[in-house]
Amino acid sequence: MSKMIKAASAIALAAATSSVFAWYAAPYQPPVMTQEQQQAMVEQQQAFMEQQTKAMQEAFEAQKKAAEERMAKLQDMQGQYPTAPGFEPFAFPAAPAFPEMPQVPALGEYPAMPEMPAFPEIGRFPAAPAMPELAAPALPSSIQDRMKEMDAYRAESQKRMEARRAALKAMSEQRRAMRANRPFPYPTYGTAPGMMPAPQQQAAAPQDTQTSTE
């Protein structure tokens, strides 16, 4: 029993001592680096910066090389259509040269204001300048044949559509005539059978007098 009491007392004393040391002891202070340690850290940082700079330069050179190769490939492809080899290269008209800039006046000298052009009459405007003719590439024979087939199919479809429209129109007129000649032109909801009008009697067929006398 006394051993258990002593053990419990020792444990309580150790816990109290550790808690008191944690609360009232001096704060932790990191050890001061020596001159050699500081020099080693500086050299390590410099080596890391040099490595990063070298990696960035290599990446920039690789991007520059890829861009130059892509630009050279695009220059070689100018005037060609790799996706449509049957087409001829498109001829662009020559652009006019830019007008020369007027001479800058000396300090204190200003040119005279140019005359304003006369306004056109109401309803009359100057004609638009003619657009240059652009030479379009010739179409392959396969595309021309396909266009002819499409035109023929369009004409045939239009004929079928007109025939179907005429048939629907005739059917509509026939239904309208049947609706007009029926005995009950309008619905007779709520009327008794005796109140409904009698159906139209068909005209009797003419009988042959000779057969009747016989």
Secondary structure, 3 states (H helix, E strand, C coil): CHHHHHHHHHHHHHHHHHHHHHHHCCCCCCCCCCHHHHHHHHHHHHHHHHHHHHHHHHHHHHHHHHHHHHHHHHHHHCCCCCCCCCCCCCCCCCCCCCCCCCCCCCCCCCCCCCCCCCCCCCCCCCCCCCCCCCCCCCCCHHHHHHHHHHHHHHHHHHHHHHHHHHHHHHHHHHHHHHHHHCCCCCCCCCCCHHHCCCCCCCCCCCCCHHHHHC
